[in-house]
Amino acid sequence: MNNYILIVFVVFLSACSTKPVAIKSAEVYSGGGENDVYVVSHGWHTGFVVPSKEMYEVIPELRNRFGDTPNIEFGWGDKGFYQAKEITSGLTIRAILWPTESVVHAVAVPEDVRKYFASSEVIRLCMNDNELSLLTEFIAGSFYKNDAGRVEKLRNGIYGDSQFYKGVGSYYMTNTCNTWTAKGLKSIGMNISTTLKLTSGSVMGYLAKEKLALSGVVESGMIHQCSVMENTL
């Protein structure tokens, strides 16, 4: 009986929406380029910090909300868990075991990303224009858009100058905030599994290995890194 329930549960999850979906990249991630993008881990949750200019081009409404901020952090997650003022065991269990609505969290971030997220783990990625375009397309596709093609603003965010927006797809055990980040990385051409990256540690661990694999190529001058060199991707 227990095995039957487990099978039904797995089939049920497999029928759930896996949106947002990764963008299919025709090229492998270059490891170079002049665009600075950051992956930030807040312990349990990961997200991207991208230049605001590029995001304004795909979602113009964000300019009205965030103005001249140089960067915006984006994260995707469970609507109830992400927006909760107090995290309870009930919210946690529901978010993990039961498909729930999703939201996108957007935060205005200053030029010095590392200083702003001094208490978080931060890894910088250097992207060429095409890779940045693919990532912004993926992030834009994570927002729910109404019939007029506009995003739907919800409540204020959880820290800094931030805002929640209605997302697409359902959050559940195998479609988490960290698999969302993995999908973004896959969209720029990284060879990363989007089904096995369920934790922030697994995402950041993958990026650490990528950094090691690319370090020799960077040092040899075969690729051009971001505007300011540092010991990151």
C-alpha positions as CSV (number, residue, x, y, z in Angstrom):
1,M,0.0,0.0,0.0
2,N,2.8,2.4,0.9
3,N,4.6,1.6,-2.4
4,Y,1.3,2.3,-4.2
5,I,1.0,5.7,-2.5
6,L,4.6,6.5,-3.4
7,I,4.1,5.6,-7.1
8,V,0.9,7.8,-7.2
9,F,2.8,10.7,-5.6
10,V,5.7,10.4,-8.1
11,V,3.3,10.2,-11.1
12,F,1.4,13.2,-9.6
13,L,4.6,15.3,-9.4
14,S,5.7,14.3,-12.9
15,A,2.5,15.7,-14.3
16,C,3.1,19.1,-12.6
17,S,4.4,22.1,-14.4
18,T,8.2,22.3,-14.7
19,K,8.1,25.9,-15.8
20,P,10.1,28.1,-16.0
21,V,12.0,26.1,-18.6
22,A,15.7,26.6,-19.5
23,I,16.5,28.3,-22.8
24,K,18.3,26.0,-25.3
25,S,21.7,27.4,-25.9
26,A,23.5,26.4,-29.1
27,E,26.9,27.2,-27.6
28,V,28.9,26.1,-24.5
29,Y,29.4,28.7,-21.8
30,S,32.5,30.7,-22.8
31,G,33.8,31.7,-19.3
32,G,34.6,35.1,-20.8
33,G,33.0,38.4,-21.7
34,E,32.7,41.9,-20.3
35,N,29.3,41.4,-18.5
36,D,29.4,40.9,-14.8
37,V,26.7,38.6,-13.4
38,Y,26.6,37.1,-9.9
39,V,25.1,34.0,-8.4
40,V,24.3,34.6,-4.7
41,S,23.6,31.9,-2.1
42,H,21.6,33.0,1.0
43,G,22.1,29.6,2.7
44,W,19.0,27.8,1.4
45,H,18.2,29.9,-1.6
46,T,20.2,31.0,-4.7
47,G,19.5,33.8,-7.2
48,F,21.1,35.9,-10.0
49,V,22.3,39.5,-9.8
50,V,22.2,40.9,-13.4
51,P,22.7,44.4,-14.9
52,S,19.4,46.3,-14.7
53,K,19.8,47.8,-18.2
54,E,19.5,44.4,-19.9
55,M,16.5,43.5,-17.8
56,Y,14.7,46.8,-18.5
57,E,14.9,45.9,-22.2
58,V,12.9,42.6,-21.7
59,I,10.6,43.8,-18.9
60,P,10.2,47.6,-19.2
61,E,7.9,47.8,-16.1
62,L,10.9,47.1,-13.9
63,R,12.4,50.5,-14.8
64,N,9.4,52.2,-13.3
65,R,9.9,50.2,-10.1
66,F,13.7,50.2,-9.7
67,G,14.8,53.3,-11.6
68,D,18.6,53.9,-12.0
69,T,19.8,51.0,-9.8
70,P,22.8,49.4,-11.6
71,N,21.9,45.8,-10.8
72,I,18.9,43.7,-9.8
73,E,18.9,40.4,-7.9
74,F,16.3,37.9,-9.0
75,G,15.1,34.7,-7.3
76,W,12.2,32.4,-7.9
77,G,10.3,30.4,-5.3
78,D,7.2,29.3,-3.4
79,K,4.7,32.0,-3.0
80,G,3.8,31.2,0.6
81,F,7.2,30.3,1.9
82,Y,9.1,33.1,0.1
83,Q,6.7,35.9,1.2
84,A,6.2,34.6,4.8
85,K,7.2,36.9,7.6
86,E,7.8,33.8,9.8
87,I,8.8,30.4,8.4
88,T,6.9,27.6,10.0
89,S,7.2,23.8,9.6
90,G,3.8,23.8,8.0
91,L,4.9,26.2,5.3
92,T,8.1,24.3,4.7
93,I,6.4,20.9,4.4
94,R,3.8,22.3,2.0
95,A,6.3,24.0,-0.1
96,I,8.4,20.8,-0.5
97,L,5.7,18.2,-0.8
98,W,2.8,20.0,-2.5
99,P,2.9,22.0,-5.8
100,T,2.3,25.6,-5.0
101,E,2.1,28.9,-6.8
102,S,5.4,30.7,-7.5
103,V,6.7,34.2,-7.2
104,V,9.8,36.1,-8.5
105,H,11.6,38.3,-6.0
106,A,13.5,41.3,-7.4
107,V,15.9,43.4,-5.4
108,A,17.7,46.7,-6.3
109,V,21.5,46.1,-5.8
110,P,24.2,48.7,-5.9
111,E,27.4,48.6,-7.9
112,D,29.4,46.8,-5.2
113,V,27.5,43.5,-5.2
114,R,29.9,41.7,-2.8
115,K,29.7,44.4,-0.2
116,Y,25.9,44.4,-0.4
117,F,25.7,40.7,0.1
118,A,28.6,40.5,2.6
119,S,26.9,37.8,4.6
120,S,26.2,35.6,1.6
121,E,28.3,33.4,-0.7
122,V,28.8,35.2,-4.0
123,I,30.3,33.9,-7.2
124,R,30.9,36.1,-10.2
125,L,30.3,34.9,-13.8
126,C,31.7,36.6,-16.8
127,M,29.3,36.5,-19.8
128,N,29.4,37.6,-23.4
129,D,26.5,39.5,-24.8
130,N,24.8,36.4,-26.1
131,E,25.0,34.6,-22.8
132,L,23.6,37.6,-20.9
133,S,20.8,37.8,-23.4
134,L,19.9,34.2,-22.9
135,L,19.9,34.6,-19.1
136,T,17.7,37.7,-19.2
137,E,15.3,35.8,-21.5
138,F,15.1,33.0,-19.0
139,I,14.5,35.3,-16.1
140,A,11.9,37.3,-18.0
141,G,10.1,34.0,-18.8
142,S,9.9,33.3,-15.1
143,F,7.4,36.2,-14.7
144,Y,3.7,35.7,-15.1
145,K,2.4,38.1,-17.7
146,N,-1.3,39.1,-18.2
147,D,-3.2,39.3,-21.5
148,A,-1.6,42.7,-22.1
149,G,1.8,41.2,-21.7
150,R,2.5,43.0,-18.4
151,V,4.0,41.5,-15.2
152,E,1.8,41.4,-12.0
153,K,3.3,43.1,-9.0
154,L,2.5,41.6,-5.6
155,R,3.7,42.7,-2.1
156,N,7.0,44.4,-1.2
157,G,10.0,42.1,-1.0
158,I,11.8,40.7,2.1
159,Y,14.9,42.9,2.2
160,G,16.2,46.2,0.8
161,D,14.4,47.9,-2.0
162,S,12.6,44.8,-3.3
163,Q,9.4,43.6,-4.8
164,F,7.5,40.3,-5.4
165,Y,5.9,39.5,-8.7
166,K,3.7,36.6,-9.7
167,G,5.7,33.8,-11.3
168,V,5.1,31.0,-13.7
169,G,5.2,27.3,-12.9
170,S,4.7,25.4,-9.7
171,Y,7.1,25.1,-6.8
172,Y,7.5,21.6,-5.4
173,M,10.1,19.0,-4.4
174,T,11.9,18.7,-7.7
175,N,11.2,22.2,-9.0
176,T,12.8,24.5,-6.4
177,C,14.5,27.9,-6.2
178,N,17.8,26.1,-6.8
179,T,16.7,24.1,-9.8
180,W,15.5,27.4,-11.1
181,T,19.1,28.8,-10.8
182,A,20.4,25.7,-12.4
183,K,18.0,26.3,-15.4
184,G,19.4,29.8,-15.7
185,L,23.0,28.4,-15.8
186,K,22.0,25.8,-18.4
187,S,20.4,28.6,-20.5
188,I,23.9,30.2,-20.9
189,G,25.4,26.9,-22.0
190,M,26.6,25.3,-18.8
191,N,26.5,21.5,-18.6
192,I,24.5,21.4,-15.4
193,S,21.8,19.0,-14.3
194,T,18.5,20.9,-13.7
195,T,17.0,17.9,-11.8
196,L,19.7,17.1,-9.3
197,K,20.5,20.7,-8.1
198,L,17.9,20.8,-5.3
199,T,20.1,22.7,-2.8
200,S,22.0,25.9,-2.8
201,G,25.2,23.9,-1.9
202,S,24.8,21.7,-5.0
203,V,24.6,24.8,-7.2
204,M,27.5,26.6,-5.6
205,G,29.6,23.5,-5.6
206,Y,29.0,23.0,-9.3
207,L,30.1,26.6,-10.0
208,A,33.3,26.1,-7.8
209,K,34.2,23.1,-10.0
210,E,33.6,25.1,-13.2
211,K,35.8,27.9,-11.8
212,L,38.6,25.3,-11.3
213,A,38.1,23.9,-14.8
214,L,38.2,27.3,-16.4
215,S,41.1,28.8,-14.4
216,G,43.8,27.5,-16.7
217,V,42.1,28.8,-19.7
218,V,41.7,32.2,-18.1
219,E,45.3,32.4,-16.9
220,S,46.6,31.5,-20.4
221,G,44.8,34.5,-21.9
222,M,42.7,32.4,-24.2
223,I,39.5,34.1,-23.1
224,H,38.7,37.7,-22.0
225,Q,37.3,37.9,-18.5
226,C,35.1,40.6,-16.9
227,S,36.1,44.2,-16.8
228,V,37.9,43.6,-13.4
229,M,39.8,40.4,-13.0
230,E,39.4,38.4,-9.7
231,N,39.6,34.8,-8.6
232,T,36.1,33.9,-9.7
233,L,34.4,32.6,-12.8
